[in-house]
Amino acid sequence: MSSSPDWFTEGAPHVWRPYCQMKTAPAPLAVARTEGARIVLEDGRELVDGIASWWTACHGYNHPHIRQAVTEQLATAPHVMFGGLAHAPAYRLAARLARLLPGDLDHIFFAESGSVAVEIAMKMALQFWINRGVAGRTRFVSFLGGYHGDTLATMTICDPEEGMHGLFAGVMPAQHVVALPRDAESEAALDRLLADKGHEIAGLIVEPRVQGAGGMLLHDDEVLRTLRRVADRRHQLLIFDEIFTGFGRTGDLFACEGSGVVPDIVTLSKALTGGTLPLSAAVASRKVFEAFWSDDAGAALMHGPTYMANPLACAAANASLDLFEAGAWRADVARINAALAEGLAPCRDAPGVVDVRTLGAIGVVEFDAPVAVGALCEQFAELGCWIRPMGKVVYLTPPFVTSDEDLARLTGAIRTALTR
Ligand SMILES: *Cc1c(COP(=O)(O)O)cnc(C)c1O
């Protein structure tokens, strides 16, 4: 950047940035404003956002319908506590989510971030068994390639090799992190684990269809059907972490709805508010909820994040759901899929590329080794794009409103960077 704005120069020594060695990482790009699929930098450059700000901004930035809903709510009641008080944005949102989610996933517990929603889902599963008088179910089964958050409990169910949390091995009790049941052999291994250790396991947790932060790894719905079958056979709870896959990203509104596999608990966040405000939810099926429904105060779920169900965030989420209900997203996701498949196909022949794949509005180029994230980000910015690779993958998860022209710019930037 030629001349940094004052706010950047003054704040930079004091802001601790995410996921980077601050001493050696390139400086972050100073953002002036956002609009649609674009991020406008302080130096005047306009970048097409290829990753929708960590998969949140599904309708693009500054969507007028969401802005209007948040503005109206801001004038009415920006925030009230949720203990003992109720408000329309949260109650409307809960009813709508219950209607949209499949099966009897009807009981919505709100929180403010994805990791916390996963923690709550884990706590629900643990207490489900306690409330039913079953002792000793303190562990979880999760899957290699998975990512569920950065807080202490969620770190334990992430892929241990994936790198981000390796330092903390031993801090928390180990979980069973195993291979996804993709074939008869891995299904038998999972079934054996549950037969042997099921008495100490509170639930299985998986990112359905796509393991996102672990490398955009795809699996068939058959894997989800297998998980449901094995969990039922061994009397286990099945949790879907749809924080990435929820809200249209894979081509269905939710992976659980599209796959026809209904979990016992599902977590949502990321695109829940259309990328406008932080909000998350852990949604329980009737069976799970009923284990807490009792005359015994001790059976209650003792949880309540201060900002849970924040009215501004719920208003944004309701407005986002209006846009989903309007329905244009389905055609957009199909259009984006075609553009990503065509635009990224030539990358197959580039050196170091081991796979190119797409699902819904997700396009992935996978390499045989981790890529130089900082250097690539700078190259992409020079090419007018905001694309931030992760481990071995360069991927695109653009807003659904991204134009064909902007999609061509994104895939073109990846093709160009690969030939350099
Ligand atoms: C991003 C993500 C999380 C964590 O959400 P945060 O809001 O970053 O805490 C958990 N699970 C999945 C699948 C995610 O993609």
PDBQT file of the ligand as one rigid body, heavy atoms in Angstrom, charges set to zero:
ROOT
HETATM    1  C1  LIG A 501     -16.227 -21.873  10.562  1.00  0.00    +0.000 C 
HETATM    2  C2  LIG A 501     -16.684 -23.169  11.118  1.00  0.00    +0.000 A 
HETATM    3  C3  LIG A 501     -16.810 -23.372  12.495  1.00  0.00    +0.000 A 
HETATM    4  C4  LIG A 501     -16.426 -22.328  13.511  1.00  0.00    +0.000 C 
HETATM    5  O1  LIG A 501     -17.188 -21.177  13.425  1.00  0.00    +0.000 OA
HETATM    6  P1  LIG A 501     -16.648 -19.826  14.098  1.00  0.00    +0.000 P 
HETATM    7  O2  LIG A 501     -17.758 -18.860  13.900  1.00  0.00    +0.000 OA
HETATM    8  O3  LIG A 501     -15.397 -19.455  13.372  1.00  0.00    +0.000 OA
HETATM    9  O4  LIG A 501     -16.404 -20.127  15.531  1.00  0.00    +0.000 OA
HETATM   10  C5  LIG A 501     -17.278 -24.597  12.927  1.00  0.00    +0.000 A 
HETATM   11  N1  LIG A 501     -17.610 -25.568  12.056  1.00  0.00    +0.000 NA
HETATM   12  C6  LIG A 501     -17.509 -25.402  10.729  1.00  0.00    +0.000 A 
HETATM   13  C7  LIG A 501     -17.904 -26.508   9.808  1.00  0.00    +0.000 C 
HETATM   14  C8  LIG A 501     -17.028 -24.199  10.207  1.00  0.00    +0.000 A 
HETATM   15  O5  LIG A 501     -16.897 -24.052   8.888  1.00  0.00    +0.000 OA
ENDROOT
TORSDOF 0
